[in-house]
């Protein structure tokens, strides 16, 4: 094996490392920061992604759910007479639902 063979070997090794380094870094980041990334994504209220030729978006419907809970609580005859009390009950229900979601996600780990 001459000098040219050694140069070709070094070039082949550097090309192989160049191809493998980015997927390795991405895999390391996903493994190392996976739980934090999962919690961050779970706490997002709105997400949108635009690419060439497509667009994707997702929104949480927490505000609509809280409004629906307030309307349902206000329409029940056995609840408190004031709309403020009904809204407070709905807010408490929405917060407990959000807390349960966090508990379920934590249990899934």
DRENBAVO-149067 format. One record per residue (C-alpha): residue number from 1; y negated, x negated, z negated. Coordinates in pm, 1 decimal. Each point is the difference from the previous one (the first is absolute). Layout:
BEGIN
<pt><nr>NUM</nr><Y>Y</Y><X>X</X><Z>Z</Z></pt>
...
This chain:
BEGIN
<pt><nr>1</nr><Y>0.0</Y><X>0.0</X><Z>0.0</Z></pt>
<pt><nr>2</nr><Y>-322.1</Y><X>-154.9</X><Z>116.9</Z></pt>
<pt><nr>3</nr><Y>-360.3</Y><X>60.5</X><Z>-82.5</Z></pt>
<pt><nr>4</nr><Y>-19.3</Y><X>290.6</X><Z>246.6</Z></pt>
<pt><nr>5</nr><Y>295.0</Y><X>171.8</X><Z>-165.5</Z></pt>
<pt><nr>6</nr><Y>-159.6</Y><X>-41.7</X><Z>-342.2</Z></pt>
<pt><nr>7</nr><Y>-331.2</Y><X>142.1</X><Z>127.5</Z></pt>
<pt><nr>8</nr><Y>182.0</Y><X>300.9</X><Z>150.8</Z></pt>
<pt><nr>9</nr><Y>184.5</Y><X>56.1</X><Z>-328.2</Z></pt>
<pt><nr>10</nr><Y>-324.3</Y><X>-8.2</X><Z>-199.8</Z></pt>
<pt><nr>11</nr><Y>-165.3</Y><X>239.1</X><Z>248.0</Z></pt>
<pt><nr>12</nr><Y>293.7</Y><X>240.6</X><Z>-25.5</Z></pt>
<pt><nr>13</nr><Y>-10.7</Y><X>-7.2</X><Z>-380.7</Z></pt>
<pt><nr>14</nr><Y>-376.6</Y><X>64.6</X><Z>-8.8</Z></pt>
<pt><nr>15</nr><Y>34.5</Y><X>290.2</X><Z>245.8</Z></pt>
<pt><nr>16</nr><Y>277.6</Y><X>149.4</X><Z>-213.3</Z></pt>
<pt><nr>17</nr><Y>-209.9</Y><X>-31.9</X><Z>-315.9</Z></pt>
<pt><nr>18</nr><Y>-298.9</Y><X>152.0</X><Z>180.7</Z></pt>
<pt><nr>19</nr><Y>206.3</Y><X>304.9</X><Z>91.6</Z></pt>
<pt><nr>20</nr><Y>159.2</Y><X>43.3</X><Z>-344.1</Z></pt>
<pt><nr>21</nr><Y>-297.5</Y><X>-63.2</X><Z>-229.3</Z></pt>
<pt><nr>22</nr><Y>-190.6</Y><X>331.0</X><Z>46.9</Z></pt>
<pt><nr>23</nr><Y>295.3</Y><X>230.3</X><Z>-61.3</Z></pt>
<pt><nr>24</nr><Y>88.8</Y><X>-212.0</X><Z>-302.9</Z></pt>
<pt><nr>25</nr><Y>-351.5</Y><X>29.9</X><Z>-141.0</Z></pt>
<pt><nr>26</nr><Y>-3.7</Y><X>376.5</X><Z>61.1</Z></pt>
<pt><nr>27</nr><Y>337.9</Y><X>40.5</X><Z>-170.7</Z></pt>
<pt><nr>28</nr><Y>-116.4</Y><X>-207.4</X><Z>-296.9</Z></pt>
<pt><nr>29</nr><Y>-316.6</Y><X>211.9</X><Z>-38.5</Z></pt>
<pt><nr>30</nr><Y>201.9</Y><X>323.3</X><Z>16.0</Z></pt>
<pt><nr>31</nr><Y>249.2</Y><X>-120.6</X><Z>-258.3</Z></pt>
<pt><nr>32</nr><Y>-257.0</Y><X>-158.3</X><Z>-232.2</Z></pt>
<pt><nr>33</nr><Y>-260.7</Y><X>276.8</X><Z>12.7</Z></pt>
<pt><nr>34</nr><Y>230.3</Y><X>294.1</X><Z>84.5</Z></pt>
<pt><nr>35</nr><Y>-44.7</Y><X>200.6</X><Z>-321.4</Z></pt>
<pt><nr>36</nr><Y>-379.0</Y><X>-45.4</X><Z>3.3</Z></pt>
<pt><nr>37</nr><Y>-19.8</Y><X>94.4</X><Z>369.1</Z></pt>
<pt><nr>38</nr><Y>222.3</Y><X>303.5</X><Z>-60.2</Z></pt>
<pt><nr>39</nr><Y>-224.7</Y><X>118.9</X><Z>-283.8</Z></pt>
<pt><nr>40</nr><Y>-313.1</Y><X>-61.1</X><Z>207.7</Z></pt>
<pt><nr>41</nr><Y>134.1</Y><X>200.8</X><Z>293.1</Z></pt>
<pt><nr>42</nr><Y>114.5</Y><X>278.7</X><Z>-233.6</Z></pt>
<pt><nr>43</nr><Y>-348.7</Y><X>26.7</X><Z>-149.4</Z></pt>
<pt><nr>44</nr><Y>-178.8</Y><X>28.0</X><Z>334.7</Z></pt>
<pt><nr>45</nr><Y>-167.1</Y><X>333.0</X><Z>62.9</Z></pt>
<pt><nr>46</nr><Y>-31.3</Y><X>-49.0</X><Z>373.3</Z></pt>
<pt><nr>47</nr><Y>155.2</Y><X>-242.3</X><Z>245.6</Z></pt>
<pt><nr>48</nr><Y>-66.7</Y><X>-36.4</X><Z>368.6</Z></pt>
<pt><nr>49</nr><Y>133.1</Y><X>-250.9</X><Z>249.2</Z></pt>
<pt><nr>50</nr><Y>-121.1</Y><X>-37.0</X><Z>357.3</Z></pt>
<pt><nr>51</nr><Y>181.8</Y><X>-202.1</X><Z>259.6</Z></pt>
<pt><nr>52</nr><Y>9.2</Y><X>-28.8</X><Z>374.3</Z></pt>
<pt><nr>53</nr><Y>87.2</Y><X>345.3</X><Z>128.7</Z></pt>
<pt><nr>54</nr><Y>70.6</Y><X>165.2</X><Z>-335.8</Z></pt>
<pt><nr>55</nr><Y>-156.2</Y><X>101.9</X><Z>-327.3</Z></pt>
<pt><nr>56</nr><Y>164.2</Y><X>95.2</X><Z>-327.3</Z></pt>
<pt><nr>57</nr><Y>-156.6</Y><X>142.4</X><Z>-312.3</Z></pt>
<pt><nr>58</nr><Y>113.2</Y><X>144.9</X><Z>-330.0</Z></pt>
<pt><nr>59</nr><Y>-206.4</Y><X>178.8</X><Z>-263.4</Z></pt>
<pt><nr>60</nr><Y>92.5</Y><X>115.8</X><Z>-344.3</Z></pt>
<pt><nr>61</nr><Y>-63.4</Y><X>361.5</X><Z>-63.0</Z></pt>
<pt><nr>62</nr><Y>-89.0</Y><X>-36.1</X><Z>-367.1</Z></pt>
<pt><nr>63</nr><Y>-341.3</Y><X>167.2</X><Z>34.0</Z></pt>
<pt><nr>64</nr><Y>152.8</Y><X>297.7</X><Z>180.7</Z></pt>
<pt><nr>65</nr><Y>276.7</Y><X>21.7</X><Z>-257.4</Z></pt>
<pt><nr>66</nr><Y>-250.8</Y><X>-6.0</X><Z>-286.2</Z></pt>
<pt><nr>67</nr><Y>-199.6</Y><X>278.0</X><Z>165.8</Z></pt>
<pt><nr>68</nr><Y>315.2</Y><X>205.6</X><Z>51.4</Z></pt>
<pt><nr>69</nr><Y>98.6</Y><X>-52.6</X><Z>-363.2</Z></pt>
<pt><nr>70</nr><Y>-346.1</Y><X>108.1</X><Z>-113.9</Z></pt>
<pt><nr>71</nr><Y>18.2</Y><X>313.4</X><Z>213.2</Z></pt>
<pt><nr>72</nr><Y>347.3</Y><X>81.3</X><Z>-129.0</Z></pt>
<pt><nr>73</nr><Y>-103.6</Y><X>-56.0</X><Z>-359.4</Z></pt>
<pt><nr>74</nr><Y>-308.0</Y><X>217.7</X><Z>46.6</Z></pt>
<pt><nr>75</nr><Y>202.0</Y><X>283.6</X><Z>152.4</Z></pt>
<pt><nr>76</nr><Y>244.7</Y><X>21.4</X><Z>-291.7</Z></pt>
<pt><nr>77</nr><Y>-95.8</Y><X>275.3</X><Z>-244.3</Z></pt>
<pt><nr>78</nr><Y>127.6</Y><X>-181.0</X><Z>-310.7</Z></pt>
<pt><nr>79</nr><Y>-222.6</Y><X>-306.6</X><Z>50.0</Z></pt>
<pt><nr>80</nr><Y>-338.4</Y><X>-56.4</X><Z>-153.2</Z></pt>
<pt><nr>81</nr><Y>-279.2</Y><X>216.6</X><Z>135.5</Z></pt>
<pt><nr>82</nr><Y>-230.9</Y><X>-277.1</X><Z>117.7</Z></pt>
<pt><nr>83</nr><Y>42.9</Y><X>-177.5</X><Z>334.4</Z></pt>
<pt><nr>84</nr><Y>-84.0</Y><X>-329.2</X><Z>-172.9</Z></pt>
<pt><nr>85</nr><Y>303.6</Y><X>36.5</X><Z>-225.7</Z></pt>
<pt><nr>86</nr><Y>217.8</Y><X>77.3</X><Z>301.8</Z></pt>
<pt><nr>87</nr><Y>-135.1</Y><X>-306.5</X><Z>180.2</Z></pt>
<pt><nr>88</nr><Y>71.1</Y><X>-209.3</X><Z>-310.7</Z></pt>
<pt><nr>89</nr><Y>359.3</Y><X>123.3</X><Z>-7.2</Z></pt>
<pt><nr>90</nr><Y>40.2</Y><X>-76.9</X><Z>369.6</Z></pt>
<pt><nr>91</nr><Y>-147.4</Y><X>-347.9</X><Z>-46.3</Z></pt>
<pt><nr>92</nr><Y>239.2</Y><X>-68.0</X><Z>-288.1</Z></pt>
<pt><nr>93</nr><Y>293.6</Y><X>119.0</X><Z>211.3</Z></pt>
<pt><nr>94</nr><Y>-106.2</Y><X>-220.3</X><Z>291.7</Z></pt>
<pt><nr>95</nr><Y>-39.1</Y><X>-302.6</X><Z>-228.4</Z></pt>
<pt><nr>96</nr><Y>340.8</Y><X>56.0</X><Z>-155.7</Z></pt>
<pt><nr>97</nr><Y>149.1</Y><X>32.3</X><Z>348.2</Z></pt>
<pt><nr>98</nr><Y>-159.3</Y><X>-332.0</X><Z>99.5</Z></pt>
<pt><nr>99</nr><Y>128.9</Y><X>-160.6</X><Z>-320.8</Z></pt>
<pt><nr>100</nr><Y>349.9</Y><X>130.0</X><Z>71.9</Z></pt>
<pt><nr>101</nr><Y>-19.4</Y><X>-153.0</X><Z>347.2</Z></pt>
<pt><nr>102</nr><Y>-83.2</Y><X>-337.7</X><Z>-152.8</Z></pt>
<pt><nr>103</nr><Y>285.9</Y><X>37.3</X><Z>-247.0</Z></pt>
<pt><nr>104</nr><Y>243.2</Y><X>88.0</X><Z>277.5</Z></pt>
<pt><nr>105</nr><Y>-113.7</Y><X>-298.0</X><Z>205.6</Z></pt>
<pt><nr>106</nr><Y>36.5</Y><X>-227.4</X><Z>-303.5</Z></pt>
<pt><nr>107</nr><Y>351.6</Y><X>133.7</X><Z>-64.3</Z></pt>
<pt><nr>108</nr><Y>93.0</Y><X>-69.8</X><Z>360.9</Z></pt>
<pt><nr>109</nr><Y>-65.1</Y><X>-372.5</X><Z>-38.7</Z></pt>
